[in-house]
Amino acid sequence: MNPNQYADFIWNIKEYLRDDYAEKEYEEVILPFTLLRRIDCVLEKRRDQVTETHAQYKSASQKTLDALLKKSAGHDFYNISPFTLTSLLDDAEALAENFNAYLNGFSDNIKDILYNFSGGEEKGLSPLYTTLLRKELLFLVTREFTKIDLHPEVVDNHNMGTIFEVLIRKSKETSNEKAGQYYTPREVVQLMVNIMFIDQTKKLTQKGAGCMIYDPACGTGGMLTTAKDHLLSSINPHLNVYLFGQELKEQTYAICKADILIKGEKADNIKQGNTISRDQLPDKRFHYMLTNPPFGEDWKKIATMVENEAAQGELGRFSAGTPDKSDGSLLFLQHMLAKMEQAGSKIGIVFNGSPLFNGDAGSGPSNIRKWIIENDWLDCIIALPKDLFYGTSIGTYIWVLSNKKPKERVGKIQLINAVSKDFYTPLRRSLGKKMVEISASQIAEITELYTNNTEVAKLSQIFANEDFGYTKVTVERPLRLKYQITDEQVAALQELKAFVNLATSKKKDAAKARVEIEAGKQKQAEILAVVIAIQKSAKVLTDLEFIQAVDGQLSFKLAKGWIKNLRNVFGMRDETAPKVLLEPLRKQAIAKMDMVPAQWYEIDTDLRDTESIPLWQDIDEYFEREVLPYAADAWLDREKDKVGYTISFTKYFYEYKPLRDLEVIMAEFKALDDETEDFIGHIED
C-alpha cells in the first residue's frame, strides 16, 4: 500500500467512533493510537533486551537507567511494560488495568506526548483509554489498529511521516472550526518554503552543509517537515537538517512531537509552552525560521513579562517596542529576529494586514517596523488572496526577512501583489472559511516573481527602504483672541471654581479663616468691578489690552494660572486678532507684533495639525510649499518630530475603477421596477 492507502485504512477506523464521538473528536483517538502502533512496531525487535536491561539496572539512578534503556531499545524512547497493543487483546477482562500499565511503561518523552494528547500531565494518561472503555470501544479500536503493519521494514520513516501528515490533514479538514487556529493550508506552507530556499542552493549544496530550522508557533509541525522534505528532495539529499519548534496548545504540541518522532527526528527539539513569555530554546540561533503565529489575539495575560523584557533593551527580545495588546503577532517576529545567526538567517512569517500599517509614528508597531526596515532586514512582502485560510476570510501576507540579503536586494523591499484571480483557484466545496486555494502552477508564478526581483505592472514593485518612512511633524498656529465682555461671560466668571475658591479658607483657626475669606471676597469684588467696567466701555480689546486693563486696576497680583482662566472665560478666537504673546511678554507694548519670533506666541491647540512628510522630502521645502500658502502664521515645532514607517499595498497597487454610466444604472432600475410591477400584477390576478 502507498501512504495514502495506509492513511485511508487508519482513518476509516473512525467508523467505530461514529455516534459515540463528534467528528472533531476523531483525532483524539486516531492520532495517538497511530503513534502507539508505530512505536510498538519500531520497538518490537529489541523488546527483550529492554526488559533484561531494566531488570538488571532498575536500582540505578533514573538518568543512568534511562540512558541504558534507550541504548538497549536502539532508539531515543522505550517501553518497559510487558504489553503491546497486540498482547493487550489477550485478556479482555483486564484490558483497562493492563492498558494503564502499558502506557505508564513508556519513557518520559513518549509519556510527555501522550499526556499532552490527554490535555496535560495533570490529567494523566487515562483519558486516552477511559472514554473508549466506558463506551465499550477500547477493545475494538485496539484490535483494528493491530491489523495495520507499521514495522520499519514495511513502512520507512519518510512514508510513516507522510501517513501521519495525511491523518493530521484529514482531522483538521474534518473539524474546520479548529483548523484555522493552528493549521496553515498546505499550499501556503509550500509557497513559504519555496520562497525561503529559492536563493539558498549554493549555500546548502556545499560539502557537509547543514542547517537548523525553527518554528516558534509550530502547530502540528507542517512547516518544519515540509521545509525539510523540500530541502532533501529539491536541493541536497545529503543535507543535515535539524528541526526545532515550540507550541502552546497541548494537543497540537503532542501531534507535532509525535509526527517528528515518527519521522525519526529528535522529538525533544519540540517544546511546549508560550514562546513569548517562556522561550524554551533561549540559547539557540537558527538558519531558517518559518511560522504562522496567532494573529488578532491579545497578549494581556503576559503583558508584565513582555514589558519587563522590553525594558531590558538589547538584552531582551523586544527592544524595538511592543505592539498593541490586542495583537501579539509582531512579538513573534521580534522573537525570531532575536534568534538570527550572525552568519545569516532567513525568516518567513504569515501576518494579517495590521502589522503593515497599525500605529502612528512613535507608536510600538511603527517603531518595530522602523527598527526592522532601518536594519535592512525586510526583504519582501507577498499579499495573498482572501478566503485562503480555514479560520478567517481576511487578507493575509507573507513577510520575508533576512540579515544577509543578496547584493541585488540590499537596501530594497519587494512587494508582490498576488491577490487577483490569476493567483487562486476556487474550491468545489468550502472548508470552513477557506473557499480558494493556490495551485502548484500559481505557486510557481509567485515564486518566479520573487526570484526575478523585477517590477511587473500590477504584480511586483521594488522600493528603497526609505520609501516607507516618513517624518510626522507638528504644525503650530498662534492663538488669536479678542475680548468684548457679555453678561453671560460675567456670570461664567462667578461660577468659575478658581473664582469661588478665592473666598474660601482651609485654615483650622476660625478667626484666621474669617480674615482670609473676607480678603478673598474683596479680591472677587475687585475682579468683578474691573471686568464690568471694561464691559461698560463696550470696547473690543486685544489680548494684550485686556490683560493689561485687568492687571493694572487690581490692588493685588493675580496668582499664576489666572491669565489662562481669564482667557478661557472672556477670550474669543478671531483670525483677524493680533497674536497672543506668552506671559513674560504680555506687558510689553510691541508695535510691530508680526516681528516677534514664533516661539514667543501662545499656541492655539485647536489649530494644531500634523503633516506626514516622506523621508526623501526636504521638510522645510515641503512646509513652504504645502503649508505656508494656506497658513502664513504657522511654524514647525521640530522638537516633536517623530519618524514612522508604514506599508500600504492599496497605495501602491490601487486600480481606479470608473463609475458606471448613470444611464446604465437608471436603465437597470427601470428594468427592476417593470419586473416588480409584473410580479405584483400576477399576484393580483
FINU-159141 format. One record per residue (C-alpha): x, y, z; residue in one letter. Coordinates in steps of 0.5 Angstrom, whole numbers, padded with zeros to 4 digits, always signed. Example, Ala and Ser with C-alpha at 12.3 -4.5 7.8 and 13.67 -1.06 7.14 Angstrom:
<rs>
+0025-0009+0016A/+0027-0002+0014S/
</rs>
This chain:
<rs>
+0000+0000+0000M/+0002+0007-0001N/+0002+0012+0004P/-0005+0015+0002N/-0008+0008+0003Q/-0005+0007+0010Y/-0008+0013+0012A/-0015+0012+0009D/-0015+0005+0013F/-0013+0008+0019I/-0018+0014+0018W/-0023+0009+0017N/-0023+0007+0024I/-0027+0013+0026K/-0033+0009+0023E/-0032+0005+0030Y/-0033+0012+0033L/-0039+0015+0030R/-0045+0017+0034D/-0040+0016+0040D/-0036+0022+0038Y/-0037+0028+0035A/-0033+0029+0028E/-0028+0034+0031K/-0026+0029+0037E/-0024+0023+0032Y/-0017+0026+0032E/-0016+0025+0040E/-0017+0017+0038V/-0014+0016+0031I/-0007+0020+0032L/-0005+0018+0039P/-0007+0010+0037F/-0003+0011+0031T/+0003+0013+0035L/+0002+0008+0039L/+0002+0003+0034R/+0008+0005+0030R/+0012+0005+0037I/+0010-0002+0038D/+0013-0004+0031C/+0019+0000+0032V/+0021-0003+0039L/+0019-0010+0038E/+0026-0013+0036K/+0029-0011+0042R/+0024-0011+0047R/+0027-0017+0050D/+0034-0013+0051Q/+0030-0007+0054V/+0027-0012+0059T/+0033-0015+0061E/+0037-0008+0062T/+0031-0006+0066H/+0031-0012+0071A/+0039-0011+0071Q/+0040-0004+0073Y/+0033-0002+0076K/+0036+0000+0082S/+0041+0005+0078A/+0039+0013+0078S/+0034+0015+0074Q/+0039+0019+0069K/+0043+0013+0068T/+0037+0008+0067L/+0034+0012+0062D/+0041+0012+0058A/+0042+0005+0059L/+0034+0003+0057L/+0035+0008+0050K/+0041+0004+0048K/+0038-0003+0049S/+0032+0000+0045A/+0036+0003+0040G/+0032+0009+0040H/+0031+0015+0044D/+0025+0012+0047F/+0023+0005+0050Y/+0017+0002+0054N/+0019-0003+0060I/+0012-0006+0061S/+0011-0013+0059P/+0005-0011+0054F/+0004-0009+0047T/-0002-0007+0043L/-0003-0014+0041T/-0002-0017+0047S/-0007-0013+0051L/-0012-0016+0047L/-0010-0023+0050D/-0014-0021+0057D/-0020-0017+0055A/-0022-0017+0062E/-0016-0014+0065A/-0016-0009+0059L/-0016-0003+0063A/-0011-0005+0068E/-0006-0007+0063N/-0007-0001+0058F/-0005+0003+0064N/+0001-0001+0066A/+0003-0001+0058Y/+0002+0007+0058L/+0006+0008+0064N/+0012+0004+0062G/+0014+0009+0056F/+0020+0013+0057S/+0018+0020+0059D/+0019+0023+0052N/+0013+0019+0050I/+0009+0020+0056K/+0010+0027+0055D/+0007+0027+0048I/+0001+0022+0051L/+0000+0027+0057Y/-0001+0033+0052N/-0006+0029+0048F/-0010+0028+0054S/-0010+0035+0056G/-0004+0036+0060G/+0000+0032+0065E/-0005+0034+0071E/-0010+0030+0067K/-0005+0024+0067G/-0006+0018+0061L/-0012+0015+0063S/-0016+0020+0058P/-0013+0016+0052L/-0017+0010+0054Y/-0022+0011+0059T/-0027+0014+0055T/-0026+0009+0050L/-0027+0004+0056L/-0034+0007+0058R/-0036+0007+0051K/-0034-0001+0050E/-0030+0001+0044L/-0023+0000+0047L/-0022-0007+0045F/-0025-0006+0038L/-0021+0000+0037V/-0014-0003+0039T/-0016-0009+0035R/-0017-0005+0029E/-0010-0002+0030F/-0006-0008+0031T/-0009-0010+0024K/-0004-0005+0021I/+0003-0007+0020D/+0007-0001+0021L/+0014-0004+0022H/+0020+0000+0020P/+0022-0006+0015E/+0015-0005+0012V/+0014+0003+0012V/+0020+0007+0013D/+0021+0014+0017N/+0019+0018+0011H/+0013+0014+0009N/+0011+0014+0016M/+0011+0021+0017G/+0007+0022+0010T/+0002+0018+0013I/+0001+0022+0020F/+0001+0028+0016E/-0005+0026+0012V/-0008+0024+0018L/-0007+0031+0021I/-0010+0034+0015R/-0016+0030+0015K/-0017+0031+0022S/-0016+0039+0021K/-0021+0039+0015E/-0026+0035+0019T/-0026+0040+0024S/-0026+0046+0020N/-0027+0051+0026E/-0021+0048+0030K/-0017+0048+0023A/-0016+0056+0023G/-0013+0056+0030Q/-0006+0052+0028Y/-0007+0049+0021Y/-0004+0053+0015T/-0006+0051+0009P/-0001+0046+0005R/+0000+0051-0001E/+0001+0057+0004V/+0007+0053+0007V/+0009+0050+0000Q/+0010+0058-0002L/+0013+0060+0004M/+0018+0054+0003V/+0020+0056-0004N/+0021+0063-0002I/+0025+0061+0004M/+0030+0057+0000F/+0030+0059-0007I/+0036+0063-0007D/+0040+0059-0002Q/+0042+0053-0006T/+0050+0055-0007K/+0050+0055+0001K/+0046+0049+0002L/+0050+0044-0003T/+0057+0045+0000Q/+0060+0039+0002K/+0058+0038+0010G/+0053+0043+0009A/+0047+0043+0015G/+0042+0048+0018C/+0037+0049+0023M/+0030+0050+0022I/+0025+0053+0027Y/+0018+0055+0028D/+0016+0059+0035P/+0009+0057+0034A/+0010+0050+0030C/+0002+0048+0031G/+0002+0041+0028T/+0009+0042+0025G/+0007+0042+0018G/+0012+0048+0016M/+0018+0044+0019L/+0017+0038+0016T/+0015+0041+0009T/+0022+0045+0009A/+0026+0039+0011K/+0023+0035+0005D/+0024+0041+0000H/+0031+0041+0002L/+0032+0034+0002L/+0028+0033-0005S/+0030+0039-0009S/+0036+0042-0006I/+0041+0037-0003N/+0039+0030-0001P/+0045+0029+0004H/+0044+0036+0008L/+0044+0035+0015N/+0037+0039+0017V/+0035+0040+0025Y/+0028+0042+0026L/+0026+0046+0033F/+0020+0048+0035G/+0015+0051+0040Q/+0008+0050+0041E/+0003+0053+0046L/-0003+0048+0046K/-0002+0041+0049E/-0006+0037+0044Q/-0003+0041+0038T/+0004+0040+0041Y/+0003+0033+0042A/+0001+0032+0035I/+0007+0036+0032C/+0012+0032+0037K/+0009+0025+0035A/+0010+0027+0028D/+0017+0029+0029I/+0018+0023+0033L/+0015+0018+0028I/+0020+0021+0022K/+0026+0019+0026G/+0027+0026+0028E/+0030+0028+0035K/+0023+0030+0038A/+0026+0033+0044D/+0027+0039+0040N/+0020+0041+0040I/+0018+0044+0046K/+0011+0046+0050Q/+0009+0053+0052G/+0008+0060+0051N/+0014+0062+0046T/+0013+0070+0048I/+0013+0069+0056S/+0017+0063+0056R/+0022+0061+0051D/+0025+0054+0052Q/+0030+0055+0047L/+0033+0061+0049P/+0041+0060+0047D/+0039+0057+0040K/+0040+0061+0034R/+0037+0059+0027F/+0039+0059+0020H/+0032+0059+0018Y/+0025+0061+0021M/+0018+0060+0019L/+0012+0061+0022T/+0004+0063+0022N/+0003+0066+0029P/-0003+0067+0032P/-0005+0074+0030F/-0011+0078+0032G/-0010+0075+0039E/-0009+0079+0045D/-0003+0079+0050W/-0005+0082+0056K/-0004+0076+0061K/+0003+0076+0059I/+0004+0084+0059A/+0008+0085+0065T/+0013+0079+0063M/+0014+0082+0056V/+0014+0090+0058E/+0020+0088+0063N/+0024+0084+0058E/+0023+0090+0053A/+0025+0095+0059A/+0032+0091+0058Q/+0033+0094+0052G/+0038+0090+0047E/+0039+0085+0053L/+0032+0082+0051G/+0028+0081+0045R/+0023+0087+0045F/+0028+0092+0045S/+0024+0096+0039A/+0018+0096+0043G/+0011+0093+0044T/+0005+0092+0039P/-0002+0094+0041D/-0004+0089+0047K/-0010+0087+0042S/-0005+0083+0037D/+0002+0080+0039G/+0004+0078+0032S/+0010+0083+0032L/+0012+0080+0038L/+0013+0073+0035F/+0017+0077+0029L/+0022+0080+0034Q/+0023+0074+0038H/+0025+0071+0031M/+0030+0077+0029L/+0033+0076+0036A/+0035+0069+0034K/+0038+0070+0028M/+0045+0067+0026E/+0050+0073+0025Q/+0053+0069+0019A/+0046+0070+0016G/+0039+0068+0017S/+0032+0068+0013K/+0025+0069+0016I/+0018+0067+0013G/+0012+0069+0017I/+0005+0070+0016V/+0001+0076+0018F/-0006+0080+0017N/-0006+0087+0015G/-0005+0090+0022S/+0003+0090+0022P/+0003+0093+0016L/+0000+0100+0018F/-0002+0099+0025N/+0000+0105+0030G/+0002+0112+0028D/+0009+0115+0028A/+0013+0114+0035G/+0008+0108+0037S/+0010+0101+0039G/+0008+0098+0032P/+0011+0104+0028S/+0018+0103+0032N/+0018+0096+0031I/+0017+0097+0023R/+0022+0103+0024K/+0027+0098+0027W/+0026+0092+0022I/+0027+0097+0016I/+0033+0101+0018E/+0037+0095+0020N/+0035+0093+0013D/+0032+0086+0015W/+0026+0087+0011L/+0026+0083+0004D/+0020+0082+0001C/+0012+0082+0003I/+0007+0078-0001I/+0000+0080-0001A/-0004+0073-0001L/-0011+0072-0004P/-0017+0073+0001K/-0021+0067+0003D/-0015+0062+0004L/-0015+0060+0011F/-0019+0056+0015Y/-0021+0060+0020G/-0021+0067+0017T/-0023+0070+0011S/-0019+0077+0011I/-0013+0078+0007G/-0006+0075+0009T/+0001+0077+0008Y/+0008+0073+0008I/+0014+0077+0010W/+0021+0075+0008V/+0026+0078+0012L/+0034+0076+0012S/+0040+0079+0016N/+0044+0077+0010K/+0041+0080+0004K/+0043+0078-0003P/+0047+0084-0006K/+0042+0086-0011E/+0037+0086-0006R/+0041+0090+0000V/+0037+0097+0001G/+0031+0095-0002K/+0024+0092-0001I/+0020+0088-0006Q/+0012+0088-0005L/+0008+0082-0009I/+0001+0083-0010N/-0001+0076-0011A/-0009+0077-0009V/-0012+0077-0016S/-0016+0071-0019K/-0010+0069-0023D/-0007+0067-0016F/-0012+0063-0014Y/-0017+0057-0015T/-0024+0057-0012P/-0025+0050-0008L/-0031+0046-0010R/-0033+0046-0003R/-0031+0051+0002S/-0027+0048+0008L/-0029+0053+0014G/-0028+0060+0011K/-0023+0057+0006K/-0026+0058-0001M/-0020+0058-0005V/-0013+0055-0006E/-0007+0057-0009I/-0005+0051-0015S/+0002+0049-0016A/+0003+0053-0022S/+0001+0059-0019Q/+0006+0058-0013I/+0011+0057-0018A/+0009+0064-0021E/+0009+0068-0015I/+0016+0064-0013T/+0018+0067-0020E/+0016+0074-0019L/+0020+0074-0012Y/+0026+0070-0016T/+0027+0075-0021N/+0026+0081-0017N/+0024+0086-0022T/+0018+0091-0023E/+0012+0088-0026V/+0006+0092-0027A/+0000+0091-0022K/+0004+0085-0019L/+0011+0087-0017S/+0014+0093-0015Q/+0021+0095-0011I/+0022+0100-0007F/+0028+0103-0003A/+0028+0102+0005N/+0026+0110+0006E/+0020+0110+0001D/+0016+0107+0007F/+0019+0112+0012G/+0016+0119+0014Y/+0017+0124+0019T/+0011+0127+0023K/+0012+0134+0024V/+0008+0138+0029T/+0005+0145+0025V/+0003+0150+0031E/-0001+0156+0030R/-0001+0162+0034P/-0007+0164+0039L/-0011+0170+0037R/-0016+0173+0042L/-0021+0179+0042K/-0025+0181+0048Y/-0032+0184+0048Q/-0035+0182+0055I/-0042+0180+0056T/-0047+0179+0061D/-0046+0171+0060E/-0039+0171+0061Q/-0039+0175+0067V/-0044+0170+0070A/-0039+0165+0068A/-0033+0168+0072L/-0037+0168+0078Q/-0038+0160+0077E/-0031+0159+0076L/-0028+0154+0081K/-0022+0159+0082A/-0026+0165+0083F/-0030+0161+0088V/-0024+0159+0092N/-0022+0166+0093L/-0027+0167+0098A/-0025+0160+0102T/-0020+0158+0107S/-0017+0152+0109K/-0015+0155+0116K/-0017+0151+0122K/-0017+0157+0126D/-0024+0160+0126A/-0021+0167+0126A/-0016+0167+0121K/-0020+0163+0117A/-0025+0169+0117R/-0020+0174+0116V/-0018+0170+0110E/-0025+0169+0107I/-0026+0177+0108E/-0020+0178+0104A/-0022+0173+0098G/-0029+0177+0098K/-0025+0183+0097Q/-0021+0180+0091K/-0027+0178+0088Q/-0031+0184+0088A/-0024+0188+0085E/-0024+0183+0079I/-0032+0184+0078L/-0031+0191+0078A/-0025+0191+0073V/-0029+0187+0069V/-0036+0190+0069I/-0032+0197+0068A/-0029+0194+0061I/-0036+0191+0059Q/-0039+0198+0060K/-0034+0201+0056S/-0036+0197+0050A/-0029+0197+0047K/-0027+0191+0043V/-0020+0189+0046L/-0014+0185+0044T/-0011+0180+0049D/-0005+0185+0051L/-0010+0191+0052E/-0015+0186+0056F/-0010+0183+0061I/-0006+0190+0062Q/-0013+0193+0063A/-0015+0188+0069V/-0008+0187+0072D/-0007+0195+0072G/-0013+0196+0076Q/-0012+0191+0082L/-0009+0192+0088S/-0006+0185+0089F/-0002+0181+0084K/-0006+0175+0080L/-0004+0168+0082A/+0000+0164+0077K/-0006+0161+0072G/-0011+0167+0073W/-0009+0169+0066I/-0011+0163+0063K/-0017+0163+0067N/-0019+0170+0064L/-0017+0168+0057R/-0022+0162+0058N/-0028+0166+0060V/-0027+0172+0056F/-0023+0171+0050G/-0026+0169+0043M/-0022+0166+0038R/-0021+0171+0032D/-0016+0170+0026E/-0016+0178+0025T/-0014+0179+0032A/-0007+0180+0034P/-0003+0174+0036K/-0003+0173+0044V/+0004+0174+0047L/+0007+0169+0052L/+0006+0171+0059E/+0013+0174+0060P/+0012+0179+0054L/+0005+0181+0055R/+0006+0187+0059K/+0011+0190+0053Q/+0007+0194+0049A/+0010+0192+0042I/+0008+0196+0036A/+0011+0191+0031K/+0008+0185+0033M/+0009+0181+0027D/+0016+0181+0028M/+0016+0177+0035V/+0019+0170+0034P/+0014+0165+0033A/+0016+0162+0040Q/+0014+0168+0043W/+0007+0166+0042Y/+0002+0162+0046E/+0000+0156+0042I/-0008+0155+0039D/-0008+0148+0041T/-0015+0148+0037D/-0011+0149+0031L/-0005+0145+0032R/-0004+0140+0026D/+0001+0135+0024T/+0004+0133+0017E/+0007+0126+0015S/+0013+0128+0010I/+0017+0123+0006P/+0024+0122+0009L/+0026+0123+0002W/+0023+0130+0002Q/+0026+0136+0005D/+0022+0138+0011I/+0023+0146+0010D/+0022+0146+0003E/+0015+0142+0004Y/+0013+0147+0009F/+0014+0153+0005E/+0010+0149-0001R/+0005+0146+0003E/+0003+0149+0009V/+0005+0157+0009L/+0001+0159+0003P/-0005+0157+0007Y/-0003+0159+0014A/+0002+0164+0013A/+0003+0165+0021D/+0004+0157+0022A/+0011+0155+0025W/+0014+0148+0026L/+0016+0145+0033D/+0021+0141+0031R/+0022+0138+0038E/+0016+0134+0037K/+0019+0131+0030D/+0017+0123+0030K/+0020+0118+0025V/+0015+0113+0023G/+0014+0107+0018Y/+0008+0104+0014T/+0007+0100+0008I/+0001+0101+0004S/-0001+0096-0001F/-0007+0100-0003T/-0003+0106-0004K/+0002+0102-0009Y/-0003+0097-0012F/-0009+0101-0013Y/-0013+0101-0019E/-0018+0106-0021Y/-0025+0103-0023K/-0029+0109-0026P/-0036+0109-0024L/-0041+0106-0029R/-0045+0111-0033D/-0051+0114-0030L/-0056+0112-0036E/-0054+0105-0035V/-0056+0105-0028I/-0062+0108-0029M/-0064+0103-0034A/-0063+0098-0029E/-0067+0101-0024F/-0073+0102-0029K/-0072+0094-0031A/-0073+0092-0024L/-0079+0097-0023D/-0082+0094-0029D/-0081+0087-0026E/-0084+0089-0020T/-0090+0091-0023E/-0091+0085-0027D/-0090+0081-0021F/-0095+0085-0017I/-0100+0084-0023G/-0099+0077-0023H/-0101+0077-0015I/-0107+0081-0016E/-0109+0077-0022D/
</rs>
